[in-house]
């Protein structure tokens, strides 16, 4: 099965600054820097401004693409060095509180308890390090780890830096976000749906940047895909 790259379309006449858009523009800006078309001294600020637009046009010109500054399917495919058929454009959220741990950004790289990983008690969402991570529902932070470094596979019980949140009024009672680079909440803190709780990373027992996301219902790990739709 071909792995899809789930992305947003930019500079198409829609202007917004939701956290979904900001986090994806940051990814775009980093990729443009990697291609050498965006000044390495430019800040990765998540704003699709004139300098980002000119970098997109320069890249399109180099790749003999339509030089319109629109980051659609063909431009994303060239940026990511994949076939256009591997690019799936998704609509933007109308608010930051989407109820998705990465706000719809990324692709599922591992499912819940696959046959080759029966002890994998969550799902993995492949995203670059630094991608914002959000609370999927209102709740209270009941546990965090912030001291883990990349390569310390046992830190945080293998979860690396993490955030655990208790919820009420849902069909689940706890969510766990693991392998984070940074944590932006504290134990006992009340969080709301769509609030940023940290950034994705590669800490703990992890082989690459991603979010490991778990849901517990009645004290038991359950398949997150039965409770939320994290990507679309």
CORVEN-V580977 format. One record per backbone hydrogen bond with DSSP energy under -1.0 kcal/mol. NH is the residue of the N-H (numbers start at 1). CO is the residue of the C=O. Records with the same first field share a line. If there is no record, write none. Layout:
# CORVEN-V580977
NH=CO + CO
This chain:
# CORVEN-V580977
5=86
7=88
10=71
22=18
23=19
24=20
25=21
26=22
27=23
28=24
29=25
30=26
31=27
32=28
33=29
34=30
35=31
36=33
37=32
42=39
45=43
49=47
53=49
54=50
55=51
56=52
57=53
58=54
59=55
60=56
61=57
62=58
63=59
64=61
65=60
68=66
71=10
72=70
76=72
77=73
78=74
79=75
80=76
82=77
86=83
87=84
88=5
90=7
98=96
103=100
105=102
107=126
109=124
110=124
113=120
117=114
120=117
121=119
123=213
124=110
125=211
126=107
130=200
131=128
133=198
134=101
135=195
139=191
140=166
141=189
142=164
143=164
145=162
152=149
153=151
155=152
157=154
159=156
160=155
163=177
164=143
165=175
166=140
167=173
173=216
174=216
175=165
176=214
177=163
178=212
179=159
180=161
181=199
184=197
188=141
189=186
191=139
194=135
195=192
197=133
198=133
199=182
200=131
205=158
206=204
210=201
211=125
212=178
213=123
214=176
216=174
217=220
220=217
222=215
226=223
227=224
228=224
